[in-house]
Amino acid sequence: MTARPYRSVLYIPGSKERALEKATGLVCDAIIFDLEDAVAIDEKVNARGILAKALKEADYGGRARIVRINGLDTEWGRDDVLAFAAAIREGAKVDAILIPKVSKTADLDAVADLIPSVPLWAMMETALGMLNAQDIAAHPRLEGMVMGTNDLAKELQCRFRADRLPLMAGLGACVLAAKAYGKVIVDGVYNAFKDEDGLKIECDQGRDMGFDGKTLIHPAQLEIANAAFAPSEAEIDLARRQIAAFEEAEKQGLGVAVVDGRIVENLHIVTARQILAKAEAIAALAN
């Protein structure tokens, strides 16, 4: 699993030049440059050129640059893929192509055939996608998964609940699949962008479940997501002390150590090193 942080993954409309420019200075780990839901039908063709130009010329630093295309079942999807395959050859910097409504591995294959060598990400937002999450996560070209909780809720015809109980089966299935195959997994959006308390609760829930970060719809949500999905100072301190204690125990020929009254085994050291690696990657991104 990569240590590259994906705490905050911000949607930016691919058709809005001002938003694309502003995004170069936002404190987010990744940007989804959207050609799908955030772009009006009559702007979709022009949005390709606007976004391709931005990804050739603008400096987005160390942020991951992910382009969400329209589905191949629409009149724009295939041309989106071909346009960005050409743009990448001409110098556009794209880290991944995000495919909407992935329900089966064939949805990934169809895009993979059109754009070689670029990692693929999958929007997980259909009931069938939840049932096929394991196969989707195992796809060799797949690098990450993004929960599309609004579309999933619509398809499930479930009620909104602050605890997201109706979505838990799908969320859990995707987290399990992503972790099993070492893929990035990012939680869905929180729609009430002015509700900081609600956002924090949902971010904490996602972090507790094992999500790597959260997709966001407004820059005002960045600070809360970045804090929620970053290792805390207490976690970093504990990780360092666990590693030091375990290494000292090994020198004495012991297989376990004790830190703060708790047994520390090798599996805890694996987690501790992951925490420190993530903290270092976050610090590097900020510089």
C-alpha positions as CSV (number, residue, x, y, z in Angstrom):
1,M,0.0,0.0,0.0
2,T,1.4,3.4,-0.9
3,A,2.1,5.9,1.8
4,R,1.0,8.7,-0.5
5,P,-1.7,10.6,1.4
6,Y,-5.3,10.8,0.2
7,R,-6.8,12.5,3.2
8,S,-8.7,15.1,1.2
9,V,-9.8,14.4,-2.3
10,L,-11.5,17.5,-3.7
11,Y,-13.9,17.6,-6.7
12,I,-13.2,20.4,-9.1
13,P,-15.4,21.0,-12.3
14,G,-13.3,20.5,-15.4
15,S,-15.1,23.3,-17.2
16,K,-14.4,26.1,-14.7
17,E,-11.1,27.8,-15.5
18,R,-11.2,29.9,-12.3
19,A,-11.7,26.9,-10.1
20,L,-8.9,25.0,-11.9
21,E,-6.6,27.9,-11.2
22,K,-7.6,28.3,-7.6
23,A,-7.1,24.6,-7.0
24,T,-3.3,25.0,-7.4
25,G,-3.2,26.7,-4.0
26,L,-5.6,24.5,-2.0
27,V,-4.3,22.3,0.8
28,C,-5.7,19.0,-0.5
29,D,-3.9,15.7,-1.1
30,A,-5.7,15.0,-4.4
31,I,-8.0,16.6,-6.9
32,I,-10.7,14.9,-8.9
33,F,-11.0,17.0,-12.1
34,D,-14.6,16.2,-13.0
35,L,-16.0,15.9,-16.5
36,E,-19.1,14.1,-15.4
37,D,-21.6,15.3,-12.8
38,A,-20.1,18.8,-12.2
39,V,-20.2,19.7,-15.9
40,A,-23.4,20.8,-17.7
41,I,-24.3,18.9,-20.9
42,D,-23.7,21.8,-23.2
43,E,-20.2,22.3,-21.6
44,K,-18.9,18.8,-21.8
45,V,-17.1,18.9,-25.1
46,N,-15.4,22.3,-24.3
47,A,-14.5,21.0,-20.8
48,R,-12.1,18.5,-22.2
49,G,-9.9,21.2,-23.8
50,I,-10.1,23.5,-20.8
51,L,-9.0,20.7,-18.4
52,A,-6.3,19.3,-20.7
53,K,-4.8,22.8,-21.0
54,A,-4.8,23.2,-17.2
55,L,-3.2,19.8,-16.7
56,K,-0.4,20.7,-19.1
57,E,0.3,24.2,-17.8
58,A,-0.8,24.5,-14.2
59,D,1.4,23.5,-11.2
60,Y,-0.6,21.3,-8.9
61,G,2.5,20.3,-6.9
62,G,2.4,16.9,-5.3
63,R,-1.3,16.6,-5.4
64,A,-2.6,13.5,-7.1
65,R,-4.4,14.5,-10.4
66,I,-7.4,12.3,-11.1
67,V,-9.7,12.9,-14.1
68,R,-13.2,11.6,-13.8
69,I,-14.6,10.9,-17.3
70,N,-18.2,10.4,-18.4
71,G,-19.3,6.8,-18.6
72,L,-18.6,4.9,-21.8
73,D,-22.4,4.4,-22.0
74,T,-22.8,8.1,-22.7
75,E,-22.1,10.0,-25.9
76,W,-19.1,11.7,-24.2
77,G,-17.2,8.9,-22.4
78,R,-15.2,7.4,-25.2
79,D,-14.1,10.8,-26.5
80,D,-13.1,11.8,-22.9
81,V,-10.8,8.8,-22.7
82,L,-9.3,9.4,-26.2
83,A,-8.9,13.1,-25.6
84,F,-6.9,12.5,-22.4
85,A,-4.8,9.7,-23.9
86,A,-3.8,12.3,-26.4
87,A,-3.3,15.1,-23.9
88,I,-1.0,12.8,-21.8
89,R,1.1,12.2,-24.8
90,E,1.3,15.9,-25.3
91,G,2.5,16.6,-21.7
92,A,-0.7,16.7,-19.5
93,K,0.0,15.4,-16.1
94,V,-2.6,12.9,-15.1
95,D,-2.1,10.3,-12.3
96,A,-5.3,8.3,-12.9
97,I,-8.6,8.1,-14.8
98,L,-11.7,7.7,-12.6
99,I,-14.5,5.7,-14.2
100,P,-18.1,6.4,-13.0
101,K,-20.5,3.6,-12.0
102,V,-18.2,0.7,-12.1
103,S,-20.3,-2.4,-11.6
104,K,-18.1,-5.1,-13.0
105,T,-14.5,-5.7,-14.2
106,A,-15.6,-5.3,-17.9
107,D,-16.3,-1.6,-17.1
108,L,-12.6,-1.3,-16.3
109,D,-11.4,-3.4,-19.2
110,A,-13.3,-1.1,-21.7
111,V,-11.4,2.0,-20.5
112,A,-8.1,0.1,-20.1
113,D,-8.2,-0.9,-23.8
114,L,-8.5,2.8,-24.8
115,I,-5.8,4.4,-22.6
116,P,-2.8,2.2,-21.8
117,S,-0.3,2.7,-18.9
118,V,-2.5,5.1,-16.9
119,P,-3.8,3.8,-13.6
120,L,-7.5,3.5,-13.3
121,W,-9.8,4.4,-10.3
122,A,-13.4,3.2,-9.9
123,M,-16.4,5.0,-8.6
124,M,-18.2,2.5,-6.4
125,E,-21.8,3.7,-6.5
126,T,-24.1,0.9,-7.7
127,A,-25.6,-2.1,-6.0
128,L,-24.0,-4.5,-8.5
129,G,-20.6,-2.8,-7.9
130,M,-21.0,-3.5,-4.1
131,L,-21.6,-7.2,-4.9
132,N,-18.6,-7.3,-7.3
133,A,-16.2,-5.2,-5.2
134,Q,-13.7,-8.0,-4.7
135,D,-13.3,-8.7,-8.4
136,I,-13.1,-4.9,-9.2
137,A,-10.4,-4.4,-6.5
138,A,-8.4,-7.3,-7.9
139,H,-8.2,-5.7,-11.4
140,P,-4.5,-5.3,-12.4
141,R,-5.0,-1.7,-13.7
142,L,-7.0,-0.5,-10.7
143,E,-5.2,1.8,-8.2
144,G,-8.1,3.3,-6.2
145,M,-11.8,3.2,-5.4
146,V,-14.1,6.1,-4.6
147,M,-17.4,5.7,-2.8
148,G,-20.3,7.4,-4.6
149,T,-22.6,7.4,-1.7
150,N,-25.2,9.7,-3.2
151,D,-25.8,7.5,-6.2
152,L,-25.6,4.4,-4.1
153,A,-28.3,5.7,-1.7
154,K,-30.4,6.6,-4.7
155,E,-30.1,3.1,-6.2
156,L,-30.8,1.5,-2.8
157,Q,-33.8,3.8,-2.2
158,C,-32.7,4.0,1.4
159,R,-33.4,6.8,3.9
160,F,-30.8,9.3,5.0
161,R,-29.4,8.6,8.5
162,A,-26.5,10.4,10.2
163,D,-24.9,7.1,11.1
164,R,-25.2,5.9,7.4
165,L,-26.5,2.5,8.6
166,P,-28.3,1.7,5.3
167,L,-24.9,2.1,3.4
168,M,-22.8,0.1,5.8
169,A,-23.0,-3.2,3.9
170,G,-21.6,-1.5,0.7
171,L,-19.1,0.7,2.5
172,G,-17.7,-2.3,4.4
173,A,-17.6,-4.5,1.3
174,C,-15.5,-1.9,-0.6
175,V,-13.1,-1.3,2.3
176,L,-12.5,-5.1,2.7
177,A,-11.9,-5.4,-1.1
178,A,-9.6,-2.5,-1.3
179,K,-7.5,-3.6,1.7
180,A,-7.4,-7.2,0.5
181,Y,-5.7,-6.0,-2.7
182,G,-3.8,-3.1,-1.5
183,K,-5.8,-0.4,-3.3
184,V,-6.6,3.2,-2.1
185,I,-10.2,3.6,-0.8
186,V,-11.7,7.0,-0.4
187,D,-15.1,7.7,1.4
188,G,-18.0,9.5,-0.2
189,V,-18.9,13.2,0.0
190,Y,-20.7,15.0,2.9
191,N,-23.3,17.1,1.2
192,A,-23.9,19.8,3.9
193,F,-20.6,21.6,3.4
194,K,-21.4,24.2,6.0
195,D,-22.0,21.6,8.7
196,E,-18.5,21.3,10.2
197,D,-19.7,19.1,13.2
198,G,-21.5,16.7,10.9
199,L,-18.5,16.5,8.5
200,K,-16.1,15.7,11.4
201,I,-18.4,12.9,12.7
202,E,-18.5,11.3,9.2
203,C,-14.8,11.7,8.7
204,D,-14.1,10.1,12.0
205,Q,-16.4,7.3,11.1
206,G,-14.7,6.7,7.8
207,R,-11.3,6.8,9.4
208,D,-12.4,4.3,12.0
209,M,-13.6,2.0,9.2
210,G,-10.3,2.1,7.4
211,F,-10.9,4.6,4.6
212,D,-7.7,6.4,3.4
213,G,-9.5,9.8,3.1
214,K,-12.7,11.5,2.0
215,T,-14.0,13.1,-1.2
216,L,-15.0,16.7,-0.7
217,I,-17.3,19.1,-2.6
218,H,-16.0,22.4,-1.1
219,P,-12.6,23.8,0.0
220,A,-14.2,24.7,3.3
221,Q,-14.1,21.0,4.1
222,L,-10.4,20.5,3.6
223,E,-9.1,21.3,7.1
224,I,-11.4,18.9,8.9
225,A,-10.7,16.0,6.5
226,N,-7.0,16.6,6.6
227,A,-7.0,16.5,10.4
228,A,-9.3,13.5,10.6
229,F,-7.3,11.2,8.3
230,A,-3.8,12.2,9.4
231,P,-2.0,10.4,12.2
232,S,-2.4,12.4,15.5
233,E,0.7,13.5,17.5
234,A,-0.3,10.9,20.1
235,E,-0.4,8.2,17.4
236,I,3.0,9.2,16.0
237,D,4.5,9.3,19.5
238,L,3.2,5.9,20.4
239,A,4.4,4.4,17.1
240,R,7.9,5.7,17.7
241,R,7.9,4.3,21.2
242,Q,6.6,0.9,20.1
243,I,9.3,0.6,17.4
244,A,12.0,1.6,19.9
245,A,10.8,-0.8,22.5
246,F,10.3,-3.7,20.1
247,E,13.8,-3.2,18.7
248,E,15.3,-3.2,22.2
249,A,13.3,-6.4,23.0
250,E,14.7,-8.1,19.9
251,K,18.3,-7.3,21.0
252,Q,17.5,-9.2,24.1
253,G,16.2,-12.1,22.2
254,L,12.5,-11.4,23.0
255,G,9.6,-11.6,20.6
256,V,7.4,-9.1,22.3
257,A,7.7,-5.7,24.1
258,V,5.5,-3.9,26.5
259,V,4.5,-0.2,26.0
260,D,2.1,1.6,28.2
261,G,1.1,-1.7,29.8
262,R,0.2,-3.3,26.5
263,I,1.9,-6.1,24.6
264,V,3.6,-5.0,21.4
265,E,4.2,-7.7,18.7
266,N,5.5,-7.5,15.2
267,L,2.0,-6.9,13.8
268,H,1.9,-3.7,15.9
269,I,5.3,-2.6,14.5
270,V,4.0,-3.0,10.9
271,T,1.1,-0.6,11.8
272,A,3.5,1.7,13.6
273,R,5.8,2.0,10.6
274,Q,2.8,2.7,8.3
275,I,1.8,5.5,10.6
276,L,5.2,7.1,10.5
277,A,5.4,6.7,6.7
278,K,2.1,8.4,6.3
279,A,3.1,11.2,8.6
280,E,6.4,11.7,6.6
281,A,4.4,11.7,3.3
282,I,2.0,14.3,4.6
283,A,4.9,16.5,5.7
284,A,6.6,16.1,2.4
285,L,3.4,17.1,0.5
286,A,3.2,20.3,2.6
287,N,6.7,21.4,1.7
